[in-house]
Amino acid sequence: MEGAAHLAPHSTKRPQRDPFTPHIIILFKSQLNLDDPLEATVYACIMVCFWGVTRVGKFTVPSISTFNPAKHITRVGLTQVTDQNGLTVLRFYLLWTKTSRASGKGESVQCTQQTGPADPIATLDNHFRINSVASSKHLFSWTHSSSKRCPLSKKELTSKINKLANLFNLPNLKGHSLCISGTLEYLLQGVPFDVIQSHRCWAGSAFTLCLHKHAMILAPYLQASPVLEPFVRYTQPPIR
């Protein structure tokens, strides 16, 4: 595989995609009307994919005519979980994904409230307020001008992202980079790599190949008195 990669012509290789950041997502918000059914849905989906560290294809449908409640997430697939310390997390249960369809067990995606304007919970609440999604409908359904309820398609979402990216001169920003961008943001906040892997049920560390800002990620761990030292002292097992 390494030999094939070296022999591949340069024209077949794509540059590394630019990452989304909370700042960029807030810029997008400035150009969206969150009282509009479609734009409220698009923005909520962007937020959930970013903070849930997941691909947009898991929360959208290929086309509005292909929605299948046995395959795509519905409103009933969203639940709130509270731990012993009273901390709450939103849990999105995906019935079917590319990697889980063989086992039939589905997959869970989690996210929780964030401080500031880039809060996925507030954005999701706004989406439900505008679109009044029924329990059997697609989670990101929106009300068309004809009063018809339409599930959010991947094409509709990526088209809106591309338009906003071009508006802010961010041509290398694509919808499928939301997942890895969320990973980057958590790492910059000091969340350990193994927690990220557990969060997304990744068996390997291949996701690190797509990351940016390595120096900033490693900065808390490389100081003379590491910022995370008290935390590591309690979590790292003793060496024998």
C-alpha positions in Angstrom: 0.0 0.0 0.0 2.9 2.4 0.8 4.5 1.6 -2.6 1.2 2.3 -4.4 0.9 5.6 -2.6 4.4 6.6 -3.7 3.7 5.7 -7.3 0.4 7.5 -7.5 0.6 10.6 -9.6 0.3 13.9 -7.9 -2.9 14.8 -9.8 -4.7 12.0 -8.0 -4.0 13.4 -4.5 -6.2 15.9 -2.9 -5.0 18.6 -0.5 -5.9 18.3 3.2 -9.2 19.9 3.8 -9.4 23.0 6.0 -11.0 22.4 9.4 -14.2 23.9 10.6 -13.9 25.8 13.9 -16.6 27.2 16.2 -15.7 30.7 14.9 -16.4 29.6 11.3 -19.7 28.0 12.3 -20.7 31.2 14.0 -19.8 33.1 10.8 -22.2 30.8 8.9 -24.9 31.6 11.5 -24.6 35.3 10.7 -25.7 34.6 7.1 -28.5 32.2 8.0 -32.1 33.0 9.0 -32.8 30.7 11.9 -36.5 31.4 11.6 -36.5 29.8 8.1 -37.4 26.1 8.3 -34.6 24.9 6.0 -31.8 27.1 7.3 -32.7 26.3 10.9 -32.4 22.6 10.1 -29.2 23.0 8.2 -27.5 24.9 11.0 -28.7 22.4 13.6 -27.3 19.5 11.6 -24.0 21.2 11.1 -23.8 21.8 14.9 -24.7 18.2 15.8 -22.2 16.7 13.3 -19.4 19.0 14.5 -19.9 18.4 18.3 -21.0 14.8 17.8 -17.9 14.1 15.7 -19.8 12.3 13.0 -20.2 12.4 9.2 -23.1 14.3 7.7 -24.2 11.2 5.8 -25.4 9.7 9.1 -27.8 12.6 9.8 -29.1 13.2 6.3 -30.7 11.2 3.6 -29.4 10.6 0.0 -32.6 12.3 -1.4 -35.9 13.3 0.1 -37.7 10.3 -1.5 -35.4 7.8 0.1 -36.2 8.4 3.8 -36.7 5.1 5.6 -37.6 5.2 9.4 -36.0 1.7 9.7 -32.7 3.0 8.4 -32.5 6.8 9.1 -32.6 8.5 12.4 -36.0 9.8 13.6 -37.0 12.2 16.4 -37.6 9.2 18.7 -33.9 8.2 18.3 -32.9 11.3 20.3 -32.8 10.8 24.1 -31.2 12.6 27.0 -28.9 10.8 29.4 -27.9 12.0 32.9 -25.0 10.6 34.8 -24.5 10.2 38.6 -23.1 13.8 38.8 -26.2 15.3 37.1 -24.3 15.9 33.8 -26.5 15.6 30.8 -25.7 14.3 27.3 -27.9 14.1 24.2 -27.7 10.6 22.7 -28.6 10.1 19.0 -29.3 6.4 18.1 -28.5 5.5 14.5 -30.2 2.4 13.5 -28.0 1.7 10.5 -24.6 2.8 9.4 -22.0 1.4 6.9 -20.0 -0.2 9.8 -22.9 -1.3 12.0 -25.3 -2.8 9.5 -23.6 -6.2 9.7 -24.0 -6.5 13.4 -27.5 -5.0 13.5 -26.7 -3.1 16.7 -26.7 0.4 15.4 -24.5 3.2 16.7 -24.8 6.0 19.1 -23.6 9.6 18.7 -23.3 12.0 21.7 -23.0 15.7 22.2 -23.7 18.1 25.0 -24.2 21.8 25.8 -21.4 24.1 24.9 -20.8 27.6 26.2 -21.2 30.6 23.9 -23.1 30.9 20.7 -21.8 27.6 19.2 -24.1 25.5 21.4 -25.7 22.5 19.6 -28.4 22.1 22.1 -29.8 25.6 21.7 -29.6 25.2 17.9 -31.4 21.9 18.0 -34.1 23.3 20.2 -34.6 26.2 17.7 -34.9 23.6 14.9 -37.6 21.7 16.8 -39.4 25.0 17.5 -39.5 26.1 13.9 -40.3 22.6 12.4 -42.2 20.8 15.1 -40.7 17.4 14.2 -43.0 14.4 15.0 -41.5 11.4 16.7 -41.8 9.2 13.5 -40.3 11.8 11.2 -36.6 12.2 10.3 -34.7 14.1 13.0 -33.8 16.9 10.6 -37.1 17.2 8.8 -38.1 20.7 7.7 -41.3 22.3 6.6 -41.4 23.1 2.9 -43.2 26.1 1.5 -46.0 23.7 0.4 -46.4 22.6 4.1 -44.8 19.2 3.1 -42.3 17.8 5.6 -39.0 17.0 3.9 -36.1 15.1 5.4 -32.8 17.0 5.1 -30.8 15.6 2.2 -27.0 15.4 2.1 -27.1 17.4 -1.2 -29.1 20.2 0.4 -26.8 20.4 3.3 -23.5 20.3 1.4 -24.9 22.8 -1.1 -25.6 25.3 1.7 -22.2 24.7 3.3 -20.4 25.3 -0.1 -22.3 28.5 -0.6 -21.4 29.8 2.8 -17.8 28.7 2.5 -17.4 30.6 -0.8 -19.1 33.6 0.7 -16.3 33.8 3.3 -13.6 32.8 0.8 -13.1 29.3 2.4 -13.2 27.2 -0.8 -11.3 24.2 0.7 -14.0 23.8 3.5 -16.2 20.8 2.8 -19.1 19.3 4.7 -17.4 15.9 5.2 -14.7 17.6 7.2 -17.1 18.4 10.1 -16.3 15.1 11.7 -12.6 15.5 11.9 -13.0 19.2 12.7 -15.0 18.3 15.8 -12.2 15.9 16.8 -9.7 18.6 16.4 -11.7 21.0 18.6 -12.0 18.5 21.4 -8.3 17.8 21.3 -7.5 21.5 21.4 -9.7 21.7 24.5 -7.5 19.1 26.2 -9.7 16.0 25.7 -7.3 13.0 25.6 -6.9 11.0 22.4 -8.3 7.8 24.0 -11.4 9.6 25.1 -11.9 10.8 21.6 -11.6 7.2 20.3 -14.1 6.0 22.9 -16.5 8.8 22.0 -16.6 7.8 18.4 -16.0 4.0 18.9 -12.9 4.2 16.7 -10.9 1.0 16.9 -7.7 2.6 15.5 -5.9 5.9 15.4 -6.1 6.5 11.7 -8.1 9.6 12.3 -5.0 11.4 13.6 -3.6 11.5 10.0 -6.2 14.1 9.1 -5.6 16.4 12.0 -4.2 19.9 11.9 -2.5 22.1 14.5 -0.4 19.3 16.0 1.7 21.8 18.0 -1.4 23.3 19.6 -2.8 19.9 20.4 0.4 18.8 22.1 1.1 22.1 23.9 -0.6 21.2 27.2 1.3 17.9 27.4 4.8 19.2 26.6 5.2 22.0 29.2 7.8 21.8 31.9 4.8 21.6 34.3 2.2 20.1 32.1 -1.2 21.8 32.3 -2.9 18.4 32.5 -0.5 16.8 35.0 -3.0 16.7 37.9 -5.5 15.0 35.7 -3.0 12.5 34.2 -1.7 11.6 37.7 -5.1 10.2 38.6 -6.0 8.6 35.3 -2.7 7.1 34.2 -2.2 3.5 35.6 1.0 2.9 37.7 4.0 1.5 35.9 5.3 -1.7 37.4 
